[in-house]
Amino acid sequence: MIKILIVDDEQDVEMLFTQRFRKEVKNNEVMINFAFNGEDALSYLKKLDPFDVVLVLSDINMPGMTGLELLKAIKKDFPTLKVMMVTAYGDDNNYKNAMDFGADDFVTKPVDFNILKEKILTLAVK
């Protein structure tokens, strides 16, 4: 089972991902947890025992701790954890910063869920 943490300040993302991954969740292929800011995401990750999250999908633009700040913290505290950045702003600067800070992949909104599922499977088995 692939355990994913999705971090996004927009609450409707939870409903969207739950709907788009309904079949995978039902078949116990994927388990999704949600955090609505970077601080909550780090707190959640630090409480896991045993640590079993395989992938974090994080929005870049969030109030408080940005997705890029979260990415830096995750790569410092959990260096083997895969992180995919998701943003509505696919500009070169965000992409370059995300990759420089250790992102494993980068996706722009609106998300193509077929491509996203392929990317998740690829990252989860690396």
PELIN-V609953 format. One record per residue. N is the residue number from 0. RES is the residue in one letter. SS is DSSP state (H for helix, E for strand, - for the rest). PHI is phi in whole degrees, -180 to 180 (* if undefined). OMEGA is omega in radians with two decimals (999 if undefined). Layout:
# PELIN-V609953
N,RES,SS,PHI,OMEGA  N,RES,SS,PHI,OMEGA
This chain:
# PELIN-V609953
0,M,-,*,3.11  1,I,E,-95,3.12  2,K,E,-102,-3.02  3,I,E,-121,2.98  4,L,E,-112,3.11  5,I,E,-106,-3.09  6,V,E,-119,-3.13  7,D,-,-159,-3.12  8,D,-,-77,3.11  9,E,-,-88,-3.05  10,Q,-,-62,-3.10  11,D,H,-69,3.08  12,V,H,-63,3.14  13,E,H,-61,3.13  14,M,H,-64,-3.12  15,L,H,-62,-3.12  16,F,H,-69,3.10  17,T,H,-61,3.13  18,Q,H,-69,-3.06  19,R,H,-71,3.14  20,F,-,-110,-3.09  21,R,H,-54,-3.10  22,K,H,-65,-3.12  23,E,H,-65,3.10  24,V,H,-68,-3.14  25,K,H,-60,-3.13  26,N,-,-85,-3.12  27,N,-,57,3.07  28,E,-,-90,-3.07  29,V,E,-136,2.99  30,M,E,-125,-3.08  31,I,E,-118,2.97  32,N,E,-117,-3.06  33,F,E,-127,2.96  34,A,E,-132,-3.04  35,F,-,-105,2.97  36,N,-,-162,-3.07  37,G,H,-64,-3.13  38,E,H,-62,3.12  39,D,H,-65,3.13  40,A,H,-63,3.13  41,L,H,-64,3.12  42,S,H,-61,3.12  43,Y,H,-61,-3.11  44,L,H,-62,-3.10  45,K,H,-71,-3.12  46,K,H,-88,-3.06  47,L,-,-70,3.09  48,D,-,-149,0.06  49,P,-,-77,3.13  50,F,-,-73,-3.03  51,D,-,-134,3.05  52,V,-,-75,-3.10  53,V,-,-97,-2.99  54,L,E,-149,3.01  55,V,E,-114,2.99  56,L,E,-108,-3.08  57,S,E,-127,2.97  58,D,E,-67,3.10  59,I,-,-87,-3.04  60,N,-,-92,3.09  61,M,-,-136,3.05  62,P,-,-69,-3.09  63,G,-,76,3.11  64,M,-,-72,3.12  65,T,-,-75,3.10  66,G,H,-63,3.11  67,L,H,-69,3.07  68,E,H,-66,3.09  69,L,H,-62,3.12  70,L,H,-56,3.13  71,K,H,-60,-3.13  72,A,H,-66,3.14  73,I,H,-64,-3.11  74,K,H,-66,3.08  75,K,H,-77,-3.04  76,D,H,-86,-3.08  77,F,-,-136,-2.97  78,P,-,-60,-3.12  79,T,-,-91,-3.11  80,L,-,-72,3.11  81,K,E,-79,3.14  82,V,E,-131,3.07  83,M,E,-115,3.13  84,M,E,-91,-3.14  85,V,E,-128,-3.13  86,T,E,-151,3.03  87,A,-,-82,-3.09  88,Y,-,-110,-3.08  89,G,-,-85,-3.11  90,D,-,-73,-3.07  91,D,H,-60,-3.11  92,N,H,-65,3.10  93,N,H,-61,-3.14  94,Y,H,-61,-3.12  95,K,H,-61,3.14  96,N,H,-62,-3.13  97,A,H,-60,-3.12  98,M,H,-69,3.11  99,D,H,-63,-3.11  100,F,-,-86,3.03  101,G,-,105,3.10  102,A,-,-61,3.13  103,D,-,-88,3.10  104,D,E,-165,-3.03  105,F,E,-148,-3.11  106,V,E,-131,3.09  107,T,E,-103,3.08  108,K,-,-86,-0.06  109,P,-,-68,-3.05  110,V,-,-75,2.97  111,D,-,-87,-3.00  112,F,H,-68,3.07  113,N,H,-67,3.10  114,I,H,-67,3.14  115,L,H,-60,3.13  116,K,H,-62,3.10  117,E,H,-62,-3.14  118,K,H,-64,3.14  119,I,H,-62,3.13  120,L,H,-61,3.14  121,T,H,-64,-3.13  122,L,H,-68,-3.06  123,A,H,-67,-3.10  124,V,-,-97,3.12  125,K,-,-70,999
